[in-house]
């Protein structure tokens, strides 16, 4: 269902109608392209749960999707046919989707909720989600969010949540600078992860492996340090200067916490204006990844953000 206020209809009727029509087109596309969804399932990219009507048509869908640009599988892709809403299909498919992921040994899944919409945050929290940070101005302004009484101006911020699914088999090392250890320790305790938290001034050696992905639709880029090395700092700075010159709204930097040289890399990144965006637990075989963010050509509205839990408010306050 779509909800809005009477004032919104009276004052911004065109926007409400445009949002409704776009939503209906999206739902119709999902229902009309069931083969496309089936191919994603066959390729292993998407693990779906569906509800099927007596006539054989798919009327609801929920999935956990593995995306090369995401380090942790995403919990989402929810769609319910308007004729079948109010039957708790979303809740049922969500539970089955998480149970299937747990049975397949997925350590945890990732979700992003609009930061000014508490209901979507509560739904993920009810499924076991824990807020890991705040992605400032992450969603483009071209995405219309009608029906919220606290609609943000410009780019929207997102609340990233992690749903732990599997028992952590063994402790993993995590190296952070001292000023980040307290918030990190609180998050791993909430998720039940076993982490040996250390600080280090060690410099990286060898050759670094750095990848860059530019996401034009989001006016964003992700710089990923896959393997730290002696030349890693220079390579990251080179890539950062290249992408920041493209007038992007945000640049993310992903750093592996299992490496002793990461505290040094974090301190260097902070001097360039990067700060905590979110923790990505169990993102790699050797442990967690810390995602930092640098805000470029934007000034995100932080005053109307609405958190659905005390932990969300604490993480938002820490990031801001």
N, C-alpha and C positions, 0 to 999 in steps of 0.2 A: 504494500500500500504506500501511497504518497500522501504526506500530510503537509499542510501549510496553514498559516494564520489568515484570518479575514483581512487584516491590515495589509499583509503581503499581497493578497489577491487584488485589493482595491488600489494599492499604491504601485505595485510592480506586476500588473497582470500579464504583460507581454513576457516577462521573464519566467513567470510561473508556467504559462502555456508552453514556452519554448522548452523548459525543463521537462514537463510532462511528455511532450512529443518526442524529445530525445530519449527519454527513459523507455517509452513504448517501442521506439525503433530498436533500441538495444535488446529488449526482451524478445521482440519478434525475430531479430537476427539470430539470437542464440537458439531459439526454437526452430528456426528455418534452416540452420546449418548444423544439423546433428551429425552429419558425416565429418565435418571439420573437427568437432569435439571427439568423435570416435577415433580419428587419426591421431590426435594428441594422446589419447589413451593408449592406442596400439604402439606408439613410439616410446612410451614410457615417460613422456614429458608430464603427463597429467594422470593422476589417480583419482577417478571420479566416483561419486555416489549419485545415483539418479532415482527419481520417483517416476513410475510409469503408470499412465492412466489405463483403464480397461481397453481402450481402443489401440493401445500400444504406443502412444505418443509420450515423449518425455515432458513432464510438467514441472520438474524441479531438478536442480543440479547444484552440487557442492563439490569442490575439488581441492586437492593439494598438488601444487604445480612446481616442478623443478625448472627454474629459469637460469640459463647460463650467467645472467647478470646479477643473480641473487645467490648469496652463499648459503642461505638456509631455505628449504622449501616453503612456498607461500601457501597459507591457509586462506582460501577465498573462492572466487568465481561462483558466488552464490546467485542463483536465479530461481524464482518461483513464478509459475504461470499465475496471472491475476485471478483466474477462475478457481485456483486451488489454495489461495492464501487463507490464513486463519486456521489451518489444519496442522500447524506445528511441523510442517515438512522441513523448514530450515533447521530447527533444533534437532530433529531426528537425523537428517543427513549429516549435520555437523558432528554429532556423536559418533555416527558410523564411520565418517571420514577419519576422525582422530583415532578411533579404535583400529581401523585398517592400517593407518600409518604406524601405530604402536606395534601391531603384529608384524609389520615389515621391518621393524628395528630402526625406524626413523627417530633420531635422538630428540628432535623437537621441530616445531614449525613456527613460521613467522607471519605476522599480520600487521597491517598498517591501517589505522583508523583516523578519520578526520578529527583534528584537535578541537574543533568547536561543536562536536556532536557526541555527547556523552552516551547516548543509547548504543551506538556501534561499539564504543569502548567497553561498555558493560557486557555486551554479548560475548566479546572475546575474553574478558576477565572471567565471566561465568564458565567458560570452557577451560579455564586454567591459565589464561594469559597474564603475563607480568610485564609491566612497562619497563622498557630498557633505555629510554632517552626521549628525545624530541627532535624531529626532523623539521627544522625551521624553513618555512617557505618552500617546501618540497614539491607541492602540487601546483601546476600552472594555473594562472588566473583565468585561462580559457575554460576551465572546468566550472560549470555553474552549479552552485549548491543552493537551490531554492528550498524554502520551507523551514529554514533554521532561523530562530529568533535572534541568534547572535552571529549572523553571517559575517565572515571576515572580508576585509577589503584586500584586493590583490591576491597574491599567491597564498595558498593555504598550507599550514603546518600539519604534520601528521604525527600521531603517537604510535611508535613502533612497539609491538608486544611480542613476547616469545612464550610459546606454550611448550613446556617440557613434557616429553612423552616417555622416554626410556630412562632406566636407572643408569647413572653414570658408572661405567665399569671400573675405572681407576682414576686416581688423581692425575691432573694435568698441570704442567707448570704455567704460570702466568706472570709475566714481567711488566710492571708498570712503574711510572714515577710515583714518588711518595704521595703527592697531592691528589692522586686518583685512586689510591688503594682502598680508601674507606668506602667510597661509593661502589667500587667494583666488588668488594667483599660483601656488601649488603645485597647486591643483585645475585651473586652466586649462592648465597645462603637461601635466598627466596626460591631459587630454581632447584635447589638440592644438588648442585654440582659440587664435585670435589676438586678443589684447586689449591695448588701450592703457590701462594702469592709471594713474589719476591721483587726486590728492586735491584737495579744493576746500572753500572756506568760503562758496561762493555761496548766497544765499538764493533761493528760488523766487519767480517772478513770475506774474501772471495768475491765472486761476481753476483750482482743482484739480478733478480728477475722481476720486472715491473710491467704491468699491463695497464692500458688506458682504454676506457669505453666512454664515448660521448653519446648522450641520449638527447637528440635534438628536440623530441616532443616534450621533454621536461626541462629543456634548457639547463641540462646538468651533465656532469662528467664524473666518472669513478676512476680513481687511480688506485690500483691494487698492487701492493708489495707482496708478491708470491714467495720470494726468497730474498731475505736481506743480504746485502753485500757491501764491500768497502766503497763501491761506487753508487750505492743505493741512494744516498742523500742527494748527490748531484743529479742523478737521473730523475728522481721525484721532483726536484726543483725545476729541472728543465721541462718536464711534462706539465707541471703546474703552471709555469709561465706561459706555455703554449696554449693550454685550454682556458686559462683565466683571461687571456687576451681576446677570447671569442665572445666576450660580453655575456657569459653564462650566469644564470641566477645562483647556482650552487655547484660546488666541487666537493666530492667526497674523497677521503683518503682512508683506505683499508689497510690496517697493520696487524700482523700476526702476533698475538700476545705470548706465544710459546718461545719466542726468540729473545735471548738476553739483551740484544741491541735495541729492542723496541722502545724502552724508556727514553733512550737518547733520541730516537727518531721522533717520538711524541713531543719532546721538548723543542726540537728544531721546528716541527710543524706548527707548534703553538706560536713561535716567533713570527711565522708567516700568516698568522691570523686564524689558524684552524683551532677547533674546539670539539668537545665531545658531542657526537650526534647520537650514537646508539652502540650498545654492545650486541654482538652477534655470537651467541653461545654455540659451541660445537660446530662452528662453521667449517673447520678443517679437521683433518684426521688427528692433528696434534693439539687441538684445543680451540680457543676462542679467537675472534677477530674484533678489534676495536675500530669502529667507523668514526672518523672525524669529519667535520663539515666546515667549509669556508663559504661565506655568503658573499656573492658578487654583486651583480646589478639588481639588487632588491633591498627593500627595507620591510621585512615581514611584520605584520600586525600581531603583536604578542598580548594585547590587552584583553581580547575577547576569547582567549583560549579557555576551554572548560574541561577540567579533568574529572574522571569518573571515580578516582580512588585517591587515597592519601599518598600511595606510592607514586602514582602518576603525577600528582602535584609536586612531590619532592623531586622527582626526576626532571620535571619541567623547570622548576626553580633552579636546579643545579645547572642545567644546560644554559638557561637564559642568563 
